[in-house]
Amino acid sequence: MAGGIVAIGARKPIRGTATPFFIALLLLGITSSAASSLPSWSLLEVTYTLLLALVATYGVSSALIGLSLRPERLILLTTVTPIILACLSAAIAIYASLLSNFPLRFPEPIGNYGNVRFFNQYQTWLLPFLSPAFVMPWPIPKVRQTIWRAFLFIIAVFFWALYWRSGGRGTGYATLLASLFVVLMHGRAGMRHALLMAAFAAVGYLVFIAMFPHGGGSHTHHLLSTSPNGRLYLWHIALDYIRLHPLLGIGPMQFAAIDTGLASHPHNAVLQWAAEWGLPAAVLFVSGIGYLYFKWTGIARRLVTRDDSAIPPASVVAITASLIAGGIHAMVSGVIDMPASQFMLVTVAGLAGGIALSAAPVAKANRNPGRLDCVTNIAMRAMVLFASLYVGLFTAYDYWHRQHSPKPTTAVYLRNTYQPRYWLDGTLTGMTQRPLPPRVSRRPN
């Protein structure tokens, strides 16, 4: 069962042939940071993004061999645990409301997120894993399967009820399209996944109606709306800055220094990379992610049709659906920006990378490392050391500076100070306000 995963320890997620790609992206990010209006903040995003990528590849994918759990149990625990924790938090809010006799107001019981859409981004990565969790055995053998499935069914419908309460269009449409994609790609296994998702969603909607008979209708109508809700305005700003700064962009994270009056990112990952890092870096981002998607789909097809795979087909289908849903949602939202969503992005991508490594031919796994691989390992260690030191020192200095310097009193800082963009984007608009592009004359009503 674990034979495929055991080989991961001998395999490196980033081989020597990928080194030029990472070096080019890093150099573009550093160069763009140096040319930005806030170089230290831009470099923070470059190093932080680098650490996220390396955590997914080395920290999650390669570390699977160091755990004694079988791969299917690891996938189950790393994806179901965040769902259970989110449901537990919401259940506590509901219980507190009943005890205090105060009715829940939207977005409760999920108001512990700075914005309800951050919760939706978190759900985008996790909803597809309800299906394999329901059909797979519980990692603890002493628990009866019927008890586990009953518990999972309650969690699944409650998690979907929270989605209906939030009324997030991006998550719903991304999950629907991802479910259709796995049906076309994986056939019968994909159909089982889609039917379970539909059943959970339908029962979850009934639970939502029962829980919020008078307080949810005004929010669920948002699901059927076709209004872009300011996205066209943000995309217009991003496109204008791409036109003005095509090569290096305005600097990583610097969209958060624009007083758009609406958001600290353009609600589109590709436009964000192009506007902030420049078109060459955006091409590298998109081509690299596209290549990984292509490689994963080929591996996933083989694993789903094989009878001797160590990874259950339901988990492979769920990872595919999660990756597709996350990619779709990133085109209309800040999936790549918000900490909770970044955590799940790294987790799901790392699981996919670990499975892909375990499925690689054994001959390649056992080959002796070449000189280029040794150079890659040294380069990666150096990158991790530099990035970790910079992020740590920057955080310590920024904390000290916040404690000993007066806070900006501008209206935009006070309005945005609790809207996360890695760190607080209100700080950037308080330090320096990049003007709107010349062709953008007004904000949306």
Stockholm file with secondary structure:
# STOCKHOLM 1.0

chainA/1-445         MAGGIVAIGARKPIRGTATPFFIALLLLGITSSAASSLPSWSLLEVTYTLLLALVATYGVSSALIGLSLRPERLILLTTVTPIILACLSAAIAIYASLLSNFPLRFPEPIGNYGNVRFFNQYQTWLLPFLSPAFVMPWPIPKVRQTIWRAFLFIIAVFFWALYWRSGGRGTGYATLLASLFVVLMHGRAGMRHALLMAAFAAVGYLVFIAMFPHGGGSHTHHLLSTSPNGRLYLWHIALDYIRLHPLLGIGPMQFAAIDTGLASHPHNAVLQWAAEWGLPAAVLFVSGIGYLYFKWTGIARRLVTRDDSAIPPASVVAITASLIAGGIHAMVSGVIDMPASQFMLVTVAGLAGGIALSAAPVAKANRNPGRLDCVTNIAMRAMVLFASLYVGLFTAYDYWHRQHSPKPTTAVYLRNTYQPRYWLDGTLTGMTQRPLPPRVSRRPN
#=GR chainA/1-445 SS CCHHHHGGGGCCSSCGGGHHHHHHHHHHHHHHHHHSSSHHHHHHHHHHHHHHHHIIIIIIIGGGGGSCSCHHHHHHHHHHHHHHHHHHHHHHHHHHHHHHTCCCCTTTTSTTSSSHHHHHHHHHHHGGGHHHHHHSCCSSTTSCHHHHHHHHHHHHHHHHHHHHHHTCHHHHHHHHHHHHHHHHHHTHHHHHHHHHHHHHHHHHHHHHHHHCTTTSHHHHGGGGCCCCTTHHHHHHHHHHHHHHSTTTCSCTTGGGGBCCSSCSSCSCHHHHHHHHHCHHHHHHHHHHHHHHHHHHHHHHHHHHHCSSCSSCHHHHHHHHHHHHHHHHHTTTSCTTTSHHHHHHHHHHHHHHHHHHHHTSCHHHHTSCCCHHHHHHHHHHHHHHHHHHHHHHHHHHHHHHHHHHSCCCCCHHHHHHTTSBSSSBHHHHHHHCCBCCCTTCCCCCC
#=GC SS_cons         CCHHHHGGGGCCSSCGGGHHHHHHHHHHHHHHHHHSSSHHHHHHHHHHHHHHHHIIIIIIIGGGGGSCSCHHHHHHHHHHHHHHHHHHHHHHHHHHHHHHTCCCCTTTTSTTSSSHHHHHHHHHHHGGGHHHHHHSCCSSTTSCHHHHHHHHHHHHHHHHHHHHHHTCHHHHHHHHHHHHHHHHHHTHHHHHHHHHHHHHHHHHHHHHHHHCTTTSHHHHGGGGCCCCTTHHHHHHHHHHHHHHSTTTCSCTTGGGGBCCSSCSSCSCHHHHHHHHHCHHHHHHHHHHHHHHHHHHHHHHHHHHHCSSCSSCHHHHHHHHHHHHHHHHHTTTSCTTTSHHHHHHHHHHHHHHHHHHHHTSCHHHHTSCCCHHHHHHHHHHHHHHHHHHHHHHHHHHHHHHHHHHSCCCCCHHHHHHTTSBSSSBHHHHHHHCCBCCCTTCCCCCC
//
